Structure formats: structure tokens, C-alpha cells
Amino acid sequence: MRANPFYDHRHALLLDMSQSAARPRLGLYDLRRQRCLFRTQALHGRGSGQEFARSFSNRTDSRQSSLGRYVVVATYKGRYGRAYRLAGLEASNDHALARGIVLHSSAYVRPGGLARSEGCPAVSEAALRTLRPYLREGTLLWIYR
């Protein structure tokens, strides 16, 4: 079985929504060496809960995070600076492009803080600078609980 050439088989992001939003719950993994390279705090949607994400939705304007696997399909500079447009790969998140779900930085992400996003996975500006060399079209992000 041949690997899909669209996907970046070197690195992937995993976001564990069962963890507190105040803790590092997003990990960057080196798939070849099978190890975690970096962990950081990540926001969830304000409609998903306070400290813990408990509700998830794929609906537009829900302000909730969606579970499932995503792939980075484009990089652009927008309202939050450099951002990564995400396409959902499952029924639980297949409206991600229409909803405008992106991986971006936010000034509201602070160690131990409990800010929330509009449904996007968001990290600190410093964390996004660290992740940037590993993010490209085809990078996988799995948001799970």
C-alpha cells in the first residue's frame, strides 16, 4: 500500500480535548521518529465549554470546536497574522472550510488562562512561531477527546 502523496508524513498535530484548556494539550509529533517535539496550550470554541470542551458541533455559527481529523489546505495572512486553513476529513468536521476553521495564533492564549475562540484551534503567538516550520499543506491535525 502506497502512502497518499497529499499528506505530509513527517509531522502531525494532536489536540486532546479531554485536557483542561489551561494545560498544554496540543502536541507536534515527529512521525518518523515517533516522538513528541513540542507541546503547547490550545484554545477551544466558546460554545464548547469553559475550562473543558464538553460540546462539539460542525454547524456554522455554533462557536463550538469540532472533533476529528483535519488537513492543512492553505496558508494565508489574515486577521490573526499567519494562519492555516483546515479541511475536515470526517462527517464530524466536514464543514470546516465553510465555517472558516483555521489554526491561528491569539494574544488571548496565556499560560494557565482560559480564553476561548470562535471554534478554531488557537495557540499563542510564540507557539505558532515554533510550529510554523512544521506546518504546510498536507499537515494533519487530529482533534480528539
N, CA, C and O atoms as a MOPAC input file, in Angstrom:
PM7 MOZYME 1SCF
protein

 N      0.84500 1    -1.17700 1     0.00000 1
 C      0.00000 1     0.00000 1     0.00000 1
 C      0.88700 1     1.23500 1     0.00000 1
 O      1.76000 1     1.37000 1     0.85700 1
 N      0.67100 1     2.13700 1    -0.95200 1
 C      1.47300 1     3.35400 1    -1.04700 1
 C      0.86000 1     4.46000 1    -0.20300 1
 O     -0.35900 1     4.54300 1    -0.04900 1
 N      1.72400 1     5.30600 1     0.33900 1
 C      1.25400 1     6.44000 1     1.13100 1
 C      0.61000 1     7.48100 1     0.22300 1
 O      1.01000 1     7.63600 1    -0.93100 1
 N     -0.36800 1     8.18100 1     0.73300 1
 C     -1.01100 1     9.25300 1    -0.01400 1
 C     -0.02400 1    10.40700 1    -0.13700 1
 O      0.40900 1    10.93600 1     0.88600 1
 N      0.34900 1    10.81900 1    -1.35000 1
 C      1.35100 1    11.87600 1    -1.50300 1
 C      0.85300 1    13.24800 1    -1.07100 1
 O      1.65500 1    14.16100 1    -0.87900 1
 N     -0.47000 1    13.40800 1    -0.91400 1
 C     -1.00800 1    14.69600 1    -0.49000 1
 C     -0.63800 1    15.01200 1     0.95200 1
 O     -0.39600 1    16.17100 1     1.28900 1
 N     -0.59200 1    13.99600 1     1.80500 1
 C     -0.33800 1    14.21500 1     3.22200 1
 C      1.14800 1    14.33200 1     3.51000 1
 O      1.98000 1    13.67800 1     2.88100 1
 N      1.45600 1    15.18500 1     4.47700 1
 C      2.82000 1    15.32500 1     4.97200 1
 C      3.03100 1    14.18700 1     5.97700 1
 O      2.41600 1    14.17800 1     7.04300 1
 N      3.86900 1    13.26300 1     5.64800 1
 C      4.08000 1    12.08700 1     6.50100 1
 C      5.19900 1    12.28600 1     7.51800 1
 O      5.60800 1    11.33900 1     8.19000 1
 N      5.69300 1    13.52200 1     7.62900 1
 C      6.78000 1    13.79200 1     8.57000 1
 C      6.27400 1    14.22700 1     9.93600 1
 O      6.80800 1    13.80500 1    10.96200 1
 N      5.22700 1    15.08300 1     9.95500 1
 C      4.75600 1    15.65400 1    11.21400 1
 C      3.23100 1    15.68200 1    11.25700 1
 O      2.56500 1    15.73400 1    10.22300 1
 N      2.70300 1    15.64800 1    12.46000 1
 C      1.25500 1    15.76500 1    12.66700 1
 C      1.02200 1    16.47800 1    13.99400 1
 O      1.87400 1    16.46900 1    14.88300 1
 N     -0.14400 1    17.09100 1    14.10400 1
 C     -0.56200 1    17.74700 1    15.33800 1
 C     -1.68500 1    16.94200 1    15.96100 1
 O     -2.58600 1    16.48700 1    15.25600 1
 N     -1.64500 1    16.75900 1    17.28200 1
 C     -2.71300 1    16.08600 1    18.01900 1
 C     -3.17600 1    17.01100 1    19.12300 1
 O     -2.36700 1    17.52800 1    19.89400 1
 N     -4.49200 1    17.22000 1    19.19900 1
 C     -5.08100 1    18.10600 1    20.19800 1
 C     -6.06900 1    17.30300 1    21.04300 1
 O     -7.11200 1    16.86900 1    20.55500 1
 N     -5.72300 1    17.11300 1    22.31400 1
 C     -6.50500 1    16.29500 1    23.24000 1
 C     -7.50900 1    17.16100 1    23.99600 1
 O     -7.15500 1    17.81600 1    24.97700 1
 N     -8.76000 1    17.16300 1    23.54000 1
 C     -9.80400 1    17.98700 1    24.14700 1
 C    -10.29500 1    17.46100 1    25.49700 1
 O    -11.12400 1    18.10800 1    26.13600 1
 N     -9.80400 1    16.31000 1    25.94200 1
 C    -10.18200 1    15.84500 1    27.27800 1
 C     -9.36500 1    16.56900 1    28.35100 1
 O     -9.68000 1    16.47500 1    29.53800 1
 N     -8.33800 1    17.27300 1    27.94800 1
 C     -7.47800 1    18.00700 1    28.87600 1
 C     -8.01500 1    19.42000 1    29.10500 1
 O     -8.76300 1    19.94500 1    28.28000 1
 N     -7.63800 1    20.02400 1    30.20700 1
 C     -8.00500 1    21.39500 1    30.52500 1
 C     -7.41000 1    22.36100 1    29.49700 1
 O     -6.29400 1    22.15800 1    29.02000 1
 N     -8.15800 1    23.40500 1    29.16200 1
 C     -7.66800 1    24.43800 1    28.24100 1
 C     -6.49200 1    25.20700 1    28.83500 1
 O     -5.78100 1    25.89800 1    28.10400 1
 N     -6.27300 1    25.10000 1    30.14300 1
 C     -5.17600 1    25.79600 1    30.80600 1
 C     -3.86400 1    25.01200 1    30.72400 1
 O     -2.81800 1    25.50200 1    31.14700 1
 N     -3.92300 1    23.80300 1    30.18300 1
 C     -2.73200 1    22.94200 1    30.12400 1
 C     -2.25700 1    22.76100 1    28.68400 1
 O     -3.03800 1    22.95200 1    27.75200 1
 N     -0.99000 1    22.39700 1    28.48900 1
 C     -0.51500 1    22.08900 1    27.13200 1
 C     -1.19700 1    20.81200 1    26.62900 1
 O     -0.92300 1    19.72100 1    27.12800 1
 N     -2.07100 1    20.95100 1    25.65700 1
 C     -2.82800 1    19.80000 1    25.15600 1
 C     -2.71200 1    19.60800 1    23.65100 1
 O     -3.32300 1    18.69500 1    23.09600 1
 N     -1.93800 1    20.45400 1    22.98800 1
 C     -1.64600 1    20.29900 1    21.56600 1
 C     -0.20000 1    19.85700 1    21.43500 1
 O      0.70500 1    20.50400 1    21.96200 1
 N      0.01500 1    18.75300 1    20.73200 1
 C      1.36400 1    18.25400 1    20.54700 1
 C      1.74400 1    18.19400 1    19.08100 1
 O      0.92200 1    17.86200 1    18.22700 1
 N      2.99500 1    18.51800 1    18.79800 1
 C      3.57300 1    18.35000 1    17.47100 1
 C      4.38200 1    17.06700 1    17.52000 1
 O      5.28200 1    16.92400 1    18.34700 1
 N      4.05900 1    16.12700 1    16.62600 1
 C      4.71400 1    14.82400 1    16.64300 1
 C      5.54700 1    14.60900 1    15.39300 1
 O      5.12700 1    14.92200 1    14.28000 1
 N      6.73400 1    14.07100 1    15.60300 1
 C      7.59600 1    13.63400 1    14.51600 1
 C      7.17600 1    12.19500 1    14.23100 1
 O      7.41500 1    11.30400 1    15.04500 1
 N      6.55500 1    11.97000 1    13.08500 1
 C      6.00400 1    10.65000 1    12.77400 1
 C      7.08500 1     9.63400 1    12.43500 1
 O      6.90000 1     8.43800 1    12.65900 1
 N      8.18600 1    10.08400 1    11.90900 1
 C      9.27600 1     9.14600 1    11.55900 1
 C     10.01700 1     8.65400 1    12.79000 1
 O     10.35900 1     7.47600 1    12.89100 1
 N     10.26100 1     9.55900 1    13.72000 1
 C     10.98700 1     9.18200 1    14.93700 1
 C     10.05400 1     8.77700 1    16.06600 1
 O     10.50000 1     8.32200 1    17.12000 1
 N      8.75300 1     8.94400 1    15.84100 1
 C      7.71400 1     8.57300 1    16.80000 1
 C      7.94800 1     9.20500 1    18.17500 1
 O      8.05000 1     8.52700 1    19.19700 1
 N      8.03000 1    10.55400 1    18.14700 1
 C      8.19400 1    11.26500 1    19.41100 1
 C      7.56400 1    12.64500 1    19.32500 1
 O      7.40600 1    13.22100 1    18.24800 1
 N      7.21400 1    13.14800 1    20.48700 1
 C      6.63200 1    14.47900 1    20.58000 1
 C      7.76400 1    15.50700 1    20.57400 1
 O      8.71100 1    15.40500 1    21.35400 1
 N      7.65400 1    16.49200 1    19.68900 1
 C      8.67200 1    17.53000 1    19.58800 1
 C      8.33000 1    18.77100 1    20.40000 1
 O      9.21900 1    19.50200 1    20.83600 1
 N      7.03500 1    19.00400 1    20.60000 1
 C      6.61200 1    20.26200 1    21.20500 1
 C      5.19000 1    20.11000 1    21.72800 1
 O      4.35500 1    19.47300 1    21.08700 1
 N      4.91500 1    20.69200 1    22.88900 1
 C      3.55700 1    20.70600 1    23.44100 1
 C      3.21500 1    22.13500 1    23.81700 1
 O      4.07000 1    22.89800 1    24.26500 1
 N      1.95300 1    22.48400 1    23.62800 1
 C      1.53000 1    23.84300 1    23.94600 1
 C      0.04500 1    23.88500 1    24.27600 1
 O     -0.70700 1    22.96000 1    23.96900 1
 N     -0.34600 1    24.95700 1    24.89500 1
 C     -1.74300 1    25.21800 1    25.21700 1
 C     -2.49000 1    25.56000 1    23.93000 1
 O     -1.91200 1    26.15800 1    23.02300 1
 N     -3.76700 1    25.18700 1    23.84000 1
 C     -4.58900 1    25.50000 1    22.67300 1
 C     -6.01800 1    25.79800 1    23.12500 1
 O     -6.55200 1    25.14000 1    24.01800 1
 N     -6.62000 1    26.79500 1    22.49600 1
 C     -7.99400 1    27.17600 1    22.81400 1
 C     -8.99400 1    26.25400 1    22.12900 1
 O     -8.68300 1    25.60000 1    21.13400 1
 N    -10.21400 1    26.21800 1    22.68900 1
 C    -11.35300 1    25.58600 1    22.02300 1
 C    -12.45000 1    26.63600 1    21.88000 1
 O    -12.35000 1    27.73100 1    22.43400 1
 N    -13.48400 1    26.29800 1    21.14200 1
 C    -14.56900 1    27.23100 1    20.88500 1
 C    -15.35100 1    27.58000 1    22.14100 1
 O    -15.56700 1    26.73300 1    23.00800 1
 N    -15.77700 1    28.84600 1    22.22900 1
 C    -16.51000 1    29.31100 1    23.41800 1
 C    -17.81900 1    28.55600 1    23.61500 1
 O    -18.29700 1    28.45100 1    24.74400 1
 N    -18.40500 1    28.03400 1    22.55600 1
 C    -19.63200 1    27.26300 1    22.68000 1
 C    -19.41000 1    25.83500 1    23.14000 1
 O    -20.36700 1    25.10400 1    23.39500 1
 N    -18.14700 1    25.43500 1    23.24700 1
 C    -17.82200 1    24.06100 1    23.64700 1
 C    -17.68600 1    23.88100 1    25.14900 1
 O    -17.68500 1    22.74900 1    25.63200 1
 N    -17.57300 1    24.96300 1    25.89300 1
 C    -17.42700 1    24.85600 1    27.33500 1
 C    -16.42400 1    25.85300 1    27.86800 1
 O    -15.84400 1    26.63600 1    27.11500 1
 N    -16.22600 1    25.81600 1    29.17000 1
 C    -15.30400 1    26.74200 1    29.82200 1
 C    -13.89500 1    26.14800 1    29.84200 1
 O    -13.18800 1    26.20100 1    28.83500 1
 N    -13.48500 1    25.58900 1    30.97100 1
 C    -12.14400 1    25.01200 1    31.08300 1
 C    -12.00600 1    23.74200 1    30.24900 1
 O    -10.96200 1    23.50100 1    29.64200 1
 N    -13.05100 1    22.93900 1    30.22100 1
 C    -13.04100 1    21.69400 1    29.45700 1
 C    -14.03200 1    21.78900 1    28.31000 1
 O    -15.14400 1    22.28600 1    28.48400 1
 N    -13.63400 1    21.31800 1    27.14900 1
 C    -14.54300 1    21.26600 1    25.99500 1
 C    -15.44700 1    20.06100 1    26.17700 1
 O    -14.97100 1    18.92600 1    26.22800 1
 N    -16.74900 1    20.30000 1    26.27400 1
 C    -17.70300 1    19.22200 1    26.50600 1
 C    -18.71000 1    19.06600 1    25.37000 1
 O    -19.30300 1    17.99900 1    25.21500 1
 N    -18.91000 1    20.11600 1    24.57400 1
 C    -19.87200 1    20.08300 1    23.47600 1
 C    -19.15200 1    20.40400 1    22.17800 1
 O    -18.27900 1    21.27100 1    22.13300 1
 N    -19.53000 1    19.69100 1    21.12100 1
 C    -18.86600 1    19.86300 1    19.83000 1
 C    -19.91500 1    19.95100 1    18.73800 1
 O    -20.97200 1    19.32600 1    18.82700 1
 N    -19.62000 1    20.72600 1    17.71400 1
 C    -20.57200 1    20.88600 1    16.63100 1
 C    -19.85500 1    21.18500 1    15.33000 1
 O    -18.75400 1    21.73400 1    15.31600 1
 N    -20.49600 1    20.81500 1    14.25200 1
 C    -19.99700 1    21.07100 1    12.90200 1
 C    -20.83200 1    22.16500 1    12.23300 1
 O    -20.63900 1    22.46000 1    11.05400 1
 N    -21.76500 1    22.76800 1    12.98900 1
 C    -22.67500 1    23.77900 1    12.44500 1
 C    -22.02100 1    25.15500 1    12.38100 1
 O    -21.26800 1    25.53300 1    13.27800 1
 N    -22.31000 1    25.89700 1    11.32300 1
 C    -21.86300 1    27.27400 1    11.19000 1
 C    -22.48200 1    28.10100 1    12.31300 1
 O    -23.63400 1    27.88100 1    12.68600 1
 N    -21.73600 1    29.03100 1    12.84000 1
 C    -22.16200 1    29.94200 1    13.91600 1
 C    -22.39600 1    29.25800 1    15.26100 1
 O    -22.97100 1    29.87100 1    16.16100 1
 N    -21.97300 1    28.02400 1    15.42000 1
 C    -22.14400 1    27.33900 1    16.71000 1
 C    -21.10400 1    27.82000 1    17.72400 1
 O    -21.31500 1    27.70700 1    18.93200 1
 N    -19.99500 1    28.34900 1    17.24200 1
 C    -18.86700 1    28.75700 1    18.08400 1
 C    -18.33500 1    27.57900 1    18.90200 1
 O    -17.76400 1    27.76000 1    19.97700 1
 N    -18.53300 1    26.37800 1    18.37500 1
 C    -18.03500 1    25.17700 1    19.03100 1
 C    -16.91000 1    24.57400 1    18.19600 1
 O    -16.85300 1    24.74000 1    16.97800 1
 N    -16.03200 1    23.87900 1    18.87900 1
 C    -14.99300 1    23.11700 1    18.19700 1
 C    -15.61300 1    21.85400 1    17.61300 1
 O    -16.67000 1    21.40700 1    18.05800 1
 N    -14.95500 1    21.29100 1    16.62600 1
 C    -15.38200 1    20.02500 1    16.01500 1
 C    -14.27600 1    19.00100 1    16.20100 1
 O    -13.09400 1    19.30600 1    16.04200 1
 N    -14.67200 1    17.79300 1    16.53700 1
 C    -13.70900 1    16.70300 1    16.67800 1
 C    -13.40600 1    16.08900 1    15.31800 1
 O    -14.17400 1    16.25200 1    14.37000 1
 N    -12.28900 1    15.38800 1    15.22900 1
 C    -11.95000 1    14.64100 1    14.02500 1
 C    -10.62200 1    15.04400 1    13.43000 1
 O     -9.87900 1    15.85600 1    13.98200 1
 N    -10.34600 1    14.44400 1    12.27500 1
 C     -9.09100 1    14.69100 1    11.56900 1
 C     -9.27500 1    15.80600 1    10.55200 1
 O    -10.29700 1    15.89200 1     9.87000 1
 N     -8.26100 1    16.65300 1    10.46800 1
 C     -8.21400 1    17.77600 1     9.54200 1
 C     -6.90300 1    17.71200 1     8.77700 1
 O     -5.96300 1    17.02400 1     9.17500 1
 N     -6.86000 1    18.44400 1     7.66700 1
 C     -5.62200 1    18.60600 1     6.92500 1
 C     -5.46500 1    20.08200 1     6.59200 1
 O     -6.43700 1    20.75200 1     6.24500 1
 N     -4.24200 1    20.58700 1     6.69800 1
 C     -3.95800 1    21.95800 1     6.29100 1
 C     -4.02800 1    22.00800 1     4.77000 1
 O     -3.34600 1    21.24400 1     4.08700 1
 N     -4.85600 1    22.91000 1     4.23900 1
 C     -5.00900 1    23.01500 1     2.78600 1
 C     -4.46900 1    24.32500 1     2.22700 1
 O     -4.27900 1    24.44700 1     1.01700 1
 N     -4.22200 1    25.29900 1     3.08600 1
 C     -3.68500 1    26.57600 1     2.61100 1
 C     -3.11400 1    27.36000 1     3.77600 1
 O     -3.52800 1    27.19700 1     4.92400 1
 N     -2.16600 1    28.20500 1     3.45900 1
 C     -1.59000 1    29.14300 1     4.41500 1
 C     -1.92500 1    30.53400 1     3.90900 1
 O     -1.85800 1    30.79200 1     2.70700 1
 N     -2.28100 1    31.41900 1     4.80400 1
 C     -2.59200 1    32.78700 1     4.39100 1
 C     -2.31000 1    33.74400 1     5.54400 1
 O     -2.12800 1    33.32600 1     6.68700 1
 N     -2.28000 1    35.00500 1     5.22800 1
 C     -2.11100 1    36.03900 1     6.23900 1
 C     -3.44400 1    36.73800 1     6.40000 1
 O     -3.98200 1    37.29300 1     5.44200 1
 N     -3.97100 1    36.71200 1     7.59900 1
 C     -5.29500 1    37.26000 1     7.83900 1
 C     -5.36100 1    38.09000 1     9.09700 1
 O     -4.36800 1    38.67300 1     9.53100 1
 N     -6.53200 1    38.13600 1     9.67100 1
 C     -6.82200 1    38.93500 1    10.86000 1
 C     -5.88600 1    38.62900 1    12.03500 1
 O     -5.55300 1    39.51600 1    12.82000 1
 N     -5.47200 1    37.37700 1    12.14300 1
 C     -4.60100 1    36.96100 1    13.24900 1
 C     -3.16100 1    36.76700 1    12.80200 1
 O     -2.38100 1    36.12700 1    13.50800 1
 N     -2.79400 1    37.30300 1    11.65300 1
 C     -1.45400 1    37.08200 1    11.11400 1
 C     -1.44800 1    35.79300 1    10.30700 1
 O     -2.45300 1    35.45500 1     9.68100 1
 N     -0.34600 1    35.07600 1    10.30900 1
 C     -0.23500 1    33.81900 1     9.57200 1
 C     -1.22900 1    32.82400 1    10.14200 1
 O     -1.30100 1    32.63800 1    11.35700 1
 N     -2.00100 1    32.18100 1     9.26400 1
 C     -2.99500 1    31.20000 1     9.68300 1
 C     -3.01000 1    30.05000 1     8.68400 1
 O     -2.51900 1    30.17600 1     7.56200 1
 N     -3.58000 1    28.93300 1     9.10900 1
 C     -3.58000 1    27.70100 1     8.32400 1
 C     -5.01700 1    27.21300 1     8.17700 1
 O     -5.64000 1    26.77600 1     9.14500 1
 N     -5.53000 1    27.29500 1     6.95600 1
 C     -6.90000 1    26.88100 1     6.65000 1
 C     -6.99000 1    25.36000 1     6.76700 1
 O     -6.13300 1    24.63500 1     6.26300 1
 N     -8.05100 1    24.88400 1     7.44600 1
 C     -8.21700 1    23.45900 1     7.71600 1
 C     -9.42900 1    22.89200 1     6.99100 1
 O    -10.50400 1    23.49200 1     7.00200 1
 N     -9.25500 1    21.74200 1     6.36400 1
 C    -10.35800 1    20.99600 1     5.76500 1
 C    -10.63000 1    19.78600 1     6.64900 1
 O     -9.71200 1    19.04000 1     6.98900 1
 N    -11.88800 1    19.59400 1     7.01700 1
 C    -12.26200 1    18.43600 1     7.82000 1
 C    -12.32200 1    17.19000 1     6.95500 1
 O    -12.75400 1    17.24600 1     5.80400 1
 N    -11.89300 1    16.07500 1     7.50600 1
 C    -11.82600 1    14.81500 1     6.76800 1
 C    -12.89800 1    13.81300 1     7.20500 1
 O    -12.92100 1    12.67900 1     6.72600 1
 N    -13.78500 1    14.23300 1     8.11400 1
 C    -14.79300 1    13.32600 1     8.65000 1
 C    -16.15400 1    14.02100 1     8.68500 1
 O    -16.22900 1    15.24300 1     8.55300 1
 N    -17.21000 1    13.26400 1     8.85800 1
 C    -18.55600 1    13.84700 1     8.93900 1
 C    -18.66800 1    14.81000 1    10.12100 1
 O    -19.46800 1    15.74500 1    10.07900 1
 N    -17.88500 1    14.59500 1    11.16200 1
 C    -17.93900 1    15.44800 1    12.35700 1
 C    -17.32700 1    16.82600 1    12.13900 1
 O    -17.52000 1    17.72200 1    12.96100 1
 N    -16.58800 1    17.00900 1    11.03600 1
 C    -15.92200 1    18.29100 1    10.82000 1
 C    -15.86500 1    18.69700 1     9.34100 1
 O    -15.06700 1    19.55700 1     8.96900 1
 N    -16.69900 1    18.09000 1     8.50300 1
 C    -16.60300 1    18.32500 1     7.06200 1
 C    -17.09100 1    19.69900 1     6.60700 1
 O    -17.03100 1    20.00500 1     5.41600 1
 N    -17.57600 1    20.53800 1     7.54000 1
 C    -17.94800 1    21.91200 1     7.20800 1
 C    -16.86800 1    22.90700 1     7.62900 1
 O    -17.11000 1    24.11400 1     7.63500 1
 N    -15.68500 1    22.41700 1     7.98100 1
 C    -14.62000 1    23.28700 1     8.50000 1
 C    -14.26500 1    24.41500 1     7.53200 1
 O    -14.09500 1    25.55600 1     7.95900 1
 N    -14.15000 1    24.11900 1     6.24900 1
 C    -13.81400 1    25.16800 1     5.28700 1
 C    -14.91100 1    26.22300 1     5.21800 1
 O    -14.61700 1    27.41900 1     5.23000 1
 N    -16.15800 1    25.80200 1     5.14600 1
 C    -17.28300 1    26.74100 1     5.08700 1
 C    -17.39300 1    27.55200 1     6.38200 1
 O    -17.79300 1    28.71600 1     6.34900 1
 N    -17.04400 1    26.95400 1     7.50400 1
 C    -17.09500 1    27.64100 1     8.79500 1
 C    -15.91000 1    28.57300 1     9.00600 1
 O    -15.93000 1    29.39900 1     9.91900 1
 N    -14.87600 1    28.45300 1     8.17400 1
 C    -13.68500 1    29.28100 1     8.33700 1
 C    -12.81100 1    28.83000 1     9.48800 1
 O    -12.17400 1    29.65000 1    10.14900 1
 N    -12.77700 1    27.52300 1     9.73300 1
 C    -11.96400 1    26.98300 1    10.82100 1
 C    -10.50100 1    26.95900 1    10.38600 1
 O    -10.14500 1    26.35500 1     9.37400 1
 N     -9.66300 1    27.63200 1    11.17600 1
 C     -8.23900 1    27.73100 1    10.86500 1
 C     -7.43200 1    27.56000 1    12.14300 1
 O     -7.92600 1    27.80400 1    13.24400 1
 N     -6.19100 1    27.13900 1    11.98000 1
 C     -5.23600 1    27.14200 1    13.08300 1
 C     -4.56900 1    28.50400 1    13.03700 1
 O     -3.95600 1    28.87000 1    12.03400 1
 N     -4.68800 1    29.26300 1    14.13400 1
 C     -4.11500 1    30.60900 1    14.15500 1
 C     -3.59400 1    30.92400 1    15.55000 1
 O     -3.82300 1    30.17500 1    16.49900 1
 N     -2.89400 1    32.04100 1    15.65600 1
 C     -2.42600 1    32.48100 1    16.96200 1
 C     -3.44400 1    33.44400 1    17.55700 1
 O     -4.27600 1    34.01100 1    16.84900 1
 N     -3.36200 1    33.61500 1    18.85300 1
 C     -4.23400 1    34.54900 1    19.55400 1
 C     -3.47600 1    35.13700 1    20.72900 1
 O     -2.81300 1    34.42200 1    21.48000 1
 N     -3.57900 1    36.43300 1    20.87600 1
 C     -2.94900 1    37.11700 1    22.01000 1
 C     -3.60000 1    36.70700 1    23.32900 1
 O     -3.03500 1    36.94800 1    24.39600 1
 N     -4.78900 1    36.08700 1    23.26700 1
 C     -5.51000 1    35.68400 1    24.47300 1
 C     -4.98300 1    34.39300 1    25.08700 1
 O     -5.33100 1    34.06700 1    26.22200 1
 N     -4.15800 1    33.66000 1    24.36600 1
 C     -3.61900 1    32.40700 1    24.91200 1
 C     -2.48000 1    32.75400 1    25.86100 1
 O     -1.42900 1    33.24200 1    25.44600 1
 N     -2.71200 1    32.49300 1    27.13600 1
 C     -1.71400 1    32.78000 1    28.15900 1
 C     -1.58500 1    31.55500 1    29.06000 1
 O     -2.56800 1    30.85300 1    29.29400 1
 N     -0.37600 1    31.29200 1    29.56700 1
 C     -0.19100 1    30.12700 1    30.44600 1
 C     -1.20500 1    30.12300 1    31.59100 1
 O     -1.31900 1    31.09200 1    32.34200 1
 N     -1.92700 1    29.02600 1    31.70600 1
 C     -2.92900 1    28.87300 1    32.75600 1
 C     -4.23100 1    29.60200 1    32.48800 1
 O     -5.17500 1    29.47000 1    33.26700 1
 N     -4.30900 1    30.37300 1    31.40400 1
 C     -5.51200 1    31.14200 1    31.08900 1
 C     -6.59700 1    30.27500 1    30.48800 1
 O     -6.34600 1    29.15500 1    30.04400 1
 N     -7.81800 1    30.81500 1    30.47900 1
 C     -8.95800 1    30.04500 1    29.98900 1
 C     -9.73400 1    30.79100 1    28.90200 1
 O    -10.96100 1    30.70300 1    28.85500 1
 N     -9.05700 1    31.50300 1    28.05000 1
 C     -9.73600 1    32.16400 1    26.93200 1
 C    -10.27100 1    31.11100 1    25.97300 1
 O     -9.82600 1    29.96300 1    25.98500 1
 N    -11.23600 1    31.51100 1    25.13600 1
 C    -11.79200 1    30.59300 1    24.15100 1
 C    -11.88200 1    31.29300 1    22.80700 1
 O    -11.85500 1    32.52200 1    22.73500 1
 N    -11.98800 1    30.51000 1    21.74700 1
 C    -12.02300 1    31.02500 1    20.38300 1
 C    -13.45300 1    30.97300 1    19.84300 1
 O    -14.39700 1    30.69400 1    20.58200 1
 N    -13.59700 1    31.24000 1    18.56900 1
 C    -14.90400 1    31.14700 1    17.90200 1
 C    -15.13000 1    29.74600 1    17.31800 1
 O    -16.06500 1    29.53700 1    16.54500 1
 N    -14.28200 1    28.80300 1    17.68600 1
 C    -14.38800 1    27.43400 1    17.19800 1
 C    -13.08600 1    26.91600 1    16.62200 1
 O    -12.94400 1    25.72200 1    16.35900 1
 N    -12.13600 1    27.81800 1    16.42700 1
 C    -10.83600 1    27.44100 1    15.84500 1
 C     -9.87500 1    26.95600 1    16.92000 1
 O     -9.94700 1    27.40600 1    18.06300 1
 N     -8.98000 1    26.04500 1    16.56600 1
 C     -7.87000 1    25.74800 1    17.47100 1
 C     -6.88600 1    26.91700 1    17.38400 1
 O     -6.35700 1    27.20300 1    16.30900 1
 N     -6.64400 1    27.58000 1    18.49000 1
 C     -5.75500 1    28.73300 1    18.50200 1
 C     -4.67200 1    28.52600 1    19.55400 1
 O     -4.92400 1    27.96200 1    20.61900 1
 N     -3.47800 1    28.98500 1    19.24700 1
 C     -2.31800 1    28.85400 1    20.12300 1
 C     -1.70200 1    30.23700 1    20.32700 1
 O     -2.10700 1    31.20000 1    19.67600 1
 N     -0.74700 1    30.33400 1    21.20900 1
 C     -0.07400 1    31.61500 1    21.43800 1
 C      0.74900 1    32.00100 1    20.20800 1
 O      1.06900 1    31.16100 1    19.36700 1
 N      1.07600 1    33.26400 1    20.12500 1
 C      1.89700 1    33.74600 1    19.01500 1
 C      3.26000 1    33.06800 1    19.02400 1
 O      3.78000 1    32.70000 1    17.97000 1
 N      3.84400 1    32.90200 1    20.21600 1
 C      5.14800 1    32.23300 1    20.32400 1
 C      5.05400 1    30.77500 1    19.88300 1
 O      5.95100 1    30.27000 1    19.20700 1
 N      3.96900 1    30.09600 1    20.26300 1
 C      3.79900 1    28.69200 1    19.86900 1
 C      3.66000 1    28.56600 1    18.35800 1
 O      4.23000 1    27.65400 1    17.76000 1
 N      2.90600 1    29.47300 1    17.73200 1
 C      2.74500 1    29.39200 1    16.27900 1
 C      4.07600 1    29.63200 1    15.56500 1
 O      4.34500 1    29.02500 1    14.52900 1
 N      4.90200 1    30.51400 1    16.11700 1
 C      6.24700 1    30.70900 1    15.52300 1
 C      7.05900 1    29.41400 1    15.60000 1
 O      7.79000 1    29.08200 1    14.66700 1
 N      6.93100 1    28.69200 1    16.70300 1
 C      7.64600 1    27.41300 1    16.85000 1
 C      7.09400 1    26.36400 1    15.88700 1
 O      7.85800 1    25.59400 1    15.30500 1
 N      5.77400 1    26.32900 1    15.71600 1
 C      5.13700 1    25.33900 1    14.84900 1
 C      5.31500 1    25.63300 1    13.36500 1
 O      5.32100 1    24.71300 1    12.54800 1
 N      5.46000 1    26.90000 1    13.01200 1
 C      5.46100 1    27.33400 1    11.60800 1
 C      6.35900 1    26.50800 1    10.68300 1
 O      5.91400 1    26.16100 1     9.58900 1
 N      7.59800 1    26.17400 1    11.06200 1
 C      8.43400 1    25.38700 1    10.13300 1
 C      7.89300 1    23.98300 1     9.84100 1
 O      8.30500 1    23.35600 1     8.86400 1
 N      6.99400 1    23.49500 1    10.66000 1
 C      6.45900 1    22.14500 1    10.50500 1
 C      5.09000 1    22.12200 1     9.82900 1
 O      4.60400 1    21.05400 1     9.45500 1
 N      4.47100 1    23.27800 1     9.67000 1
 C      3.12200 1    23.36300 1     9.10000 1
 C      3.19800 1    23.68200 1     7.61800 1
 O      3.85600 1    24.63800 1     7.20900 1
 N      2.52400 1    22.87700 1     6.82700 1
 C      2.47200 1    23.07700 1     5.37400 1
 C      1.22300 1    22.39300 1     4.86600 1
 O      0.55500 1    21.67300 1     5.60800 1
 N      0.90800 1    22.61600 1     3.61000 1
 C     -0.22700 1    21.91100 1     3.02800 1
 C      0.00100 1    20.41400 1     3.18200 1
 O      1.07100 1    19.90300 1     2.85400 1
 N     -0.99700 1    19.73000 1     3.67400 1
 C     -0.89200 1    18.28900 1     3.88200 1
 C     -0.61400 1    17.88500 1     5.31700 1
 O     -0.70600 1    16.70200 1     5.64300 1
 N     -0.27200 1    18.84500 1     6.20000 1
 C     -0.05100 1    18.50600 1     7.60300 1
 C     -1.38200 1    18.12000 1     8.23800 1
 O     -2.38300 1    18.81800 1     8.07900 1
 N     -1.38200 1    17.00900 1     8.95300 1
 C     -2.60400 1    16.51700 1     9.61000 1
 C     -2.73100 1    17.06800 1    11.02300 1
 O     -1.74300 1    17.21300 1    11.74300 1
 N     -3.97100 1    17.37200 1    11.40600 1
 C     -4.32700 1    17.76900 1    12.75800 1
 C     -5.47500 1    16.85700 1    13.18400 1
 O     -6.48700 1    16.75400 1    12.49000 1
 N     -5.31100 1    16.20500 1    14.31800 1
 C     -6.37600 1    15.35400 1    14.85000 1
 C     -6.81800 1    15.95400 1    16.17100 1
 O     -6.03900 1    16.03000 1    17.12100 1
 N     -8.08400 1    16.38300 1    16.22800 1
 C     -8.67800 1    16.89300 1    17.45300 1
 C     -9.57000 1    15.78500 1    18.00400 1
 O    -10.53000 1    15.37300 1    17.35300 1
 N     -9.25400 1    15.30900 1    19.19100 1
 C     -9.96500 1    14.16500 1    19.74600 1
 C    -10.26900 1    14.40100 1    21.21800 1
 O     -9.76500 1    15.34100 1    21.83300 1
 N    -11.09800 1    13.53100 1    21.76200 1
 C    -11.47000 1    13.60700 1    23.17300 1
 C    -11.45700 1    12.21800 1    23.77200 1
 O    -11.74200 1    12.05400 1    24.95800 1

